[in-house]
Amino acid sequence: MIVIPAIDVFENKVVRLQKGRFEDMTVYNQSLIEQVQLYQQAGFTRLHIIDLLGSKKGIPQITKNIGVIKKSTTMQVQTGGGLRTLENVQTVLNAGADYCIIGSTAINNLKEFEAIVRYASPAKIIVAADALNGKIAIEAWQEVTEVTLQQHIEKCNTLFGLRTFLCTDIAKDGMMAGPNTMVLLSGNQFMKAP
């Protein structure tokens, strides 16, 4: 098992949202770089960084920070938030990101999503499968689609050979109440064996 600490970033501050609501934001005093250094000192080897402002705007906002993290640590970085075009993905990979988390584009624009997967390779793509009441949410979790978690995982797995999914139960996110294990366990059963 790999434990990956998560950092949500908004305007270069480390934050936590409750249930994805920007109006329920807790801001922490540490800068992003200070928080990353604390995780490296604790022995972690990989980070999960979400660019919340990028997610709202549809364009990555923390690309420079990713470059600083990669130059100043040995940690792998998986990042998402605003990665809706091939150009955005190329930018964060060129900055040093090891993995890209793709959410909205996997629902809204299959042609662009296919181009992203072809460019980066399935091994570098993590599909965001963020759900509220079993339905996939996109656009910084502000829009809930009619696509179910099962449909989303099966489509990405079957059409694109993707095997890495980040499943979030939005109703529990940021509530410090533990994971929804039923969502996590059900996500695995929707995938075809390699």
C-alpha positions, 0 to 999 in steps of 0.5 A: 500500500502507498500512502499519499498525503493530499494537499489542496491549494487555493491562491497558493495557500494550503486549504481544506474544503468541506464537501467541495464547497468553496464557502466552507474553506479552512486555510492553514498557515503553512505555505505549499512548499513548507507543507511539502517539506514537512511531508518529505521529512516525514518520509513520504515519497509521493504527493497528491496536489489539487489546484482548486483555483485551477479547477474553478478557472479551467486552467492550472494555476500552480505550475510554477509551484510544481516545478519548485517542488520537483527541484527541491524534493525527491517526491513524485507529484500527482496533480489535478485541477484545471487540466482540461486540455492537452496543452494544460497537461503538457504544461504540468508534465513539463513542469515536472508532474509525474501523474495528471489527474483528469476529471471534467474532460473525461466526461465533457470532451472524449476527443480531447481526453483521448489526445491527453491519454495518447500523449501522456500514456495511460500509466501517467493518467489518474481519472478523477471519479468524484461522485455525489450520491453515486453521480459524477461531479465535474467543473470543480464539483459544481456540476453533478452529471447523470453519469454514474460512478460505474459507467465512468470507470467502465468507460475509461477502463474499456475505451482507454485502458485506464486502471488508476482512478481517484474515487471521492465521495463528495458528501464525506470529503473534508469532513474528517469522518473517514472514507466511504469504503463502499464507494472505494470497494465498488469502484474496483469491481467495475474494472476489467482484468488486464 
